[in-house]
Amino acid sequence: MATLFASPLWCIAIVVKLVSVALPGRRPDQAVHLLRWSAGMAIAATVGCYLLGAGAVALSVHESQSGADSSPAPACRGEEVPRDTVRHLVTHRASYFPPAFDCVLDDGTTYESSGTYDMTNALTVVFAAAAGTLGVSARFVAARRARAQSAAGPDDSADHSPDGSRDGVRVSGAPGA
């Protein structure tokens, strides 16, 4: 249930971040920061999609164990399921990893209760792959930036004054020292 309430906040955070990237005055390390932030958001989306799928399984299990009209499982006898198939329902199987709720017929065959599990499982995999890719990309960009800074050398990046001082401090060997 918390995932349903957090999803709009997650979307708002993404929109605000995209707007902040478009505005002028970005930090010099904005690319690494944005990649890390995006990886974090992809992880949050992965967890959210998984929790939505697991919550749907838990709801289907609860419906199949509660009330007078609970057998066969309500998720297994939807409008898209033919009446003949519903007559042969024996039980159901719930799985939380990956989230799935399968209906079992008397001959041992199974069918999915609905297509929502396929969608949430696919989105979970896509967001997990995106998080991994973004995390590796952030590490690569940070390493490349560090190599570029070390290749430039510490003297090249220092602020030299015309009188040979660096940041207002005289350096030995400089003219006038």
WOMOBEL-V458955 format. One record per residue. N is the residue number from 0. RES is the residue in three letters. PHI is phi in degrees with one decimal (NA if undefined). PSI is psi as a letter, one per 40 degrees, with the letter a starting at -180 (none if undefined). OMEGA is omega in whole degrees, -180 to 180 (NA if undefined). Layout:
N & RES & PHI & PSI & OMEGA
N & RES & PHI & PSI & OMEGA
This chain:
0 & MET & NA & d & -180
1 & ALA & -63.8 & d & 180
2 & THR & -63.8 & d & 179
3 & LEU & -64.3 & d & 179
4 & PHE & -78.6 & d & -178
5 & ALA & -78.6 & d & -177
6 & SER & -58.7 & d & 177
7 & PRO & -62.9 & d & 178
8 & LEU & -65.1 & d & 177
9 & TRP & -62.1 & d & 179
10 & CYS & -64.1 & d & 178
11 & ILE & -63.9 & d & 179
12 & ALA & -61.6 & d & 179
13 & ILE & -66.1 & d & 180
14 & VAL & -63.0 & d & 179
15 & VAL & -61.9 & d & 180
16 & LYS & -65.4 & d & 179
17 & LEU & -63.1 & d & 178
18 & VAL & -65.9 & d & -180
19 & SER & -66.4 & d & 177
20 & VAL & -71.7 & d & -178
21 & ALA & -75.7 & d & -179
22 & LEU & -75.9 & i & 178
23 & PRO & -72.1 & i & 177
24 & GLY & 88.7 & f & -180
25 & ARG & -75.5 & i & 177
26 & ARG & -72.6 & i & 179
27 & PRO & -65.5 & d & 180
28 & ASP & -96.9 & f & -177
29 & GLN & -59.7 & d & -177
30 & ALA & -63.1 & d & 180
31 & VAL & -65.8 & d & 179
32 & HIS & -59.8 & d & -179
33 & LEU & -66.1 & d & 178
34 & LEU & -65.2 & d & 179
35 & ARG & -65.9 & d & 179
36 & TRP & -63.7 & d & 180
37 & SER & -64.5 & d & 176
38 & ALA & -62.9 & d & 177
39 & GLY & -63.1 & d & 178
40 & MET & -67.2 & d & 177
41 & ALA & -67.4 & d & 175
42 & ILE & -64.9 & d & 178
43 & ALA & -61.9 & d & 178
44 & ALA & -67.1 & d & 177
45 & THR & -61.3 & d & 180
46 & VAL & -63.0 & d & 180
47 & GLY & -62.3 & d & 179
48 & CYS & -64.5 & d & 178
49 & TYR & -62.6 & d & -179
50 & LEU & -64.6 & d & 176
51 & LEU & -63.8 & d & 178
52 & GLY & -65.1 & d & 179
53 & ALA & -65.6 & d & 176
54 & GLY & -66.2 & d & 177
55 & ALA & -65.9 & d & 177
56 & VAL & -64.3 & d & 180
57 & ALA & -60.6 & d & 178
58 & LEU & -64.7 & d & 179
59 & SER & -64.5 & d & 177
60 & VAL & -63.6 & d & 180
61 & HIS & -61.5 & d & 179
62 & GLU & -62.8 & d & -178
63 & SER & -78.9 & e & -179
64 & GLN & -115.5 & e & -174
65 & SER & -127.2 & h & 171
66 & GLY & 94.6 & i & -177
67 & ALA & -73.0 & d & -177
68 & ASP & -103.9 & f & -174
69 & SER & -99.4 & e & -180
70 & SER & -126.1 & h & -6
71 & PRO & -66.3 & i & -175
72 & ALA & -54.4 & h & 179
73 & PRO & -56.2 & d & 179
74 & ALA & -67.9 & d & -179
75 & CYS & -88.5 & e & -177
76 & ARG & -122.9 & f & 178
77 & GLY & -70.4 & i & -178
78 & GLU & -65.7 & d & -178
79 & GLU & -79.3 & e & -179
80 & VAL & -90.6 & h & 179
81 & PRO & -62.9 & i & -179
82 & ARG & -58.7 & d & -179
83 & ASP & -62.8 & d & 179
84 & THR & -67.5 & d & -179
85 & VAL & -63.3 & d & 179
86 & ARG & -64.6 & d & -177
87 & HIS & -97.6 & e & 178
88 & LEU & -67.5 & h & 179
89 & VAL & -112.2 & d & -177
90 & THR & -157.0 & a & 177
91 & HIS & -141.3 & i & 176
92 & ARG & -129.8 & h & 178
93 & ALA & -108.5 & h & 178
94 & SER & -133.7 & h & 178
95 & TYR & -99.9 & e & 176
96 & PHE & -140.4 & h & -7
97 & PRO & -74.8 & i & 179
98 & PRO & -60.0 & h & 178
99 & ALA & -159.3 & i & 176
100 & PHE & -136.1 & h & -176
101 & ASP & -103.7 & i & 179
102 & CYS & -102.0 & h & -176
103 & VAL & -108.4 & h & 178
104 & LEU & -91.9 & i & -177
105 & ASP & -65.8 & d & 177
106 & ASP & -88.8 & e & 177
107 & GLY & 94.2 & e & 178
108 & THR & -77.4 & i & -180
109 & THR & -128.1 & i & 171
110 & TYR & -144.9 & i & 180
111 & GLU & -71.7 & i & -180
112 & SER & -74.1 & d & 178
113 & SER & -160.8 & i & -179
114 & GLY & -85.6 & e & -178
115 & THR & -66.3 & d & -180
116 & TYR & -69.0 & d & 177
117 & ASP & -59.9 & d & -178
118 & MET & -66.8 & d & -179
119 & THR & -67.3 & d & 177
120 & ASN & -66.7 & d & 179
121 & ALA & -65.0 & d & 178
122 & LEU & -63.9 & d & 178
123 & THR & -61.9 & d & 180
124 & VAL & -65.9 & d & -179
125 & VAL & -63.3 & d & 180
126 & PHE & -66.1 & d & 178
127 & ALA & -65.3 & d & 178
128 & ALA & -64.4 & d & 178
129 & ALA & -64.1 & d & 179
130 & ALA & -62.4 & d & 178
131 & GLY & -62.7 & d & 180
132 & THR & -63.2 & d & 180
133 & LEU & -65.6 & d & 178
134 & GLY & -64.2 & d & 178
135 & VAL & -65.7 & d & 179
136 & SER & -63.0 & d & 179
137 & ALA & -62.5 & d & 179
138 & ARG & -64.5 & d & 179
139 & PHE & -64.0 & d & -179
140 & VAL & -65.0 & d & 179
141 & ALA & -64.6 & d & 179
142 & ALA & -67.0 & d & 179
143 & ARG & -64.7 & d & 179
144 & ARG & -65.5 & d & 179
145 & ALA & -66.1 & d & 177
146 & ARG & -64.2 & d & 180
147 & ALA & -65.8 & d & 179
148 & GLN & -70.3 & d & 180
149 & SER & -73.3 & d & 177
150 & ALA & -70.8 & d & 179
151 & ALA & -70.4 & d & 178
152 & GLY & 84.7 & i & -178
153 & PRO & -70.1 & d & -179
154 & ASP & -71.5 & d & -179
155 & ASP & -71.2 & d & -177
156 & SER & -90.9 & e & -178
157 & ALA & -75.3 & i & -180
158 & ASP & -92.6 & h & -179
159 & HIS & -95.9 & h & 174
160 & SER & -92.8 & i & 180
161 & PRO & -61.8 & d & -178
162 & ASP & -87.2 & e & 177
163 & GLY & 90.4 & e & 179
164 & SER & -92.2 & i & 177
165 & ARG & -113.1 & h & -178
166 & ASP & 54.0 & f & 176
167 & GLY & 82.7 & e & -180
168 & VAL & -113.2 & h & 179
169 & ARG & -69.3 & i & 179
170 & VAL & -107.2 & h & -179
171 & SER & -65.8 & i & -177
172 & GLY & 91.0 & e & 179
173 & ALA & -83.5 & i & 179
174 & PRO & -56.7 & h & 177
175 & GLY & 87.4 & e & -178
176 & ALA & -85.6 & none & NA
